[in-house]
């Protein structure tokens, strides 16, 4: 640590306390002036760009500082005033030099429309309206696609803020393409055109603006003085929206909600009020809880894991889950349950262990401030929700958390809940088996290893982005980078699918190798924690080594880069007979000489090759 | 120092990237590099928002020193 780093930390600490526009802007400028040295931890260095049709430095500043508050060090490129076309087209421009991981394209519709657009609109033919609408959308998507082709970044395209005013007044929507509909249609078309592109996302700025209050999204003084498109209060709100993409890209999404029962899932205390006495039903009071549960179920159905942490008699509480006619969440929706009289911090640690996720992937919801405080103090990495006292606000609180974002949904995500039932059954079998091998044998494990294709690439990119525990190098590649590695001659991307008699886990492992004439280097090797403890990783490695041999390689080189979370993978190469080649502070490299050694598929695994 | 003066000092020092005790009334826009046109724009709008006032364009361009801001603001508030 030197003086500059301390100063940066101090600046960030004060912004964290009060993240106003003025403080964010001031922090951005101060840090820029200090120009701190690049962080030693390369994985925390990052790069973003914000380009568009107006003065975007304030927005870029807010985004930059919010990224810093998450512990990263961004290099931020801000496009010039209305020069985004040149910046996008010129592949040697400063925009691309920083190799941004996110490029924001913020184009104001009015900058692309004819200056007489507003005044002419009432008399414009519907044909002309429609043509201009399409032209508007095409010019934005063309730039977005150019950005995508010229970089490995995730492209965020702001949609258009639909005006609240129309020169046609209340008869606006009686027209074929009314004034407001012009913008609504444009937004719809923008989404449709980009829907199939996994590297370009349309940011629903119109919806963010509506939620904020459209009349306050612009400060007309700064708009006319300096072409600043967004007001001081609104700018940080847009940056928050961008942060959702940043966090999803970095794999920070929360995975699991741990729930209290009494006065959280239902009103009242089951141990005192009894199953007929608790508030849970089709009318208020009771409907609040039913709707909160429905919102939880919607998250479960998209792959958020649910668990229970409650101080209760087990039988009383489970009876509600099984028998209450208005209970929405049933026993089978919960991956794990701790219903006992233990302290909740101990319970939450056990739940994390049983589900096999990090404490920092957990969101804790409990009506009791005392319990919340205990969890917060014992495990600061758990996200503790400040649940409002009023249960009528539970649902909206949940819906506004915005911490479960992922960039795409895979088959595996959707069925995650069901997979946990399989896991519970597996656990039961393990308890009743005489030895671990006996257990693994009865599982009837099938492992399928293949080179990835268009179908499994989204899931592979997702695993690369979020796997933290069994991950040898934790290199986070974007969708575009992964496809490049997949298609290049001197690298290959493998996926592993695991299946057993309790179900199909889908794609749960990824390996990336880089090849030269004599050796294969395992650049990345990672596996979902769901399948840890079944030696499937050994089968996966065995297949890669077999391929290396066939290709004529003499060595396979593996690396291990320790992080806070990946200790479970530390001895992977050692266990598989690799020899340590060299070790520095942040990397250990291991080698296997293919002339003398190999790795065998465990005999309880059926390796299916393709 | 009154609350209003204190608030103003805080805004100016934040935009001009100084600690409050480093800020002097004779600091000049023309010879202090961080006081560029963007900083000037933000300074003006922050003061406007905070005090619920409005600066005319010719007032904005006529602000050359910290002292100018202080005197203009006190005039606006007392009006």
Interface residues (C-beta under 8 A of the other chain):
Chain A: X22 X23 X25 X26 X29 X30 X33 X55 X57 X58 X219 X221 X222 X225 X226 X228 X232
Chain B: X11 X14 X15 X17 X34 X37 X38 X39 X41 X42 X44 X45 X46 X48 X49 X54 X57 X60
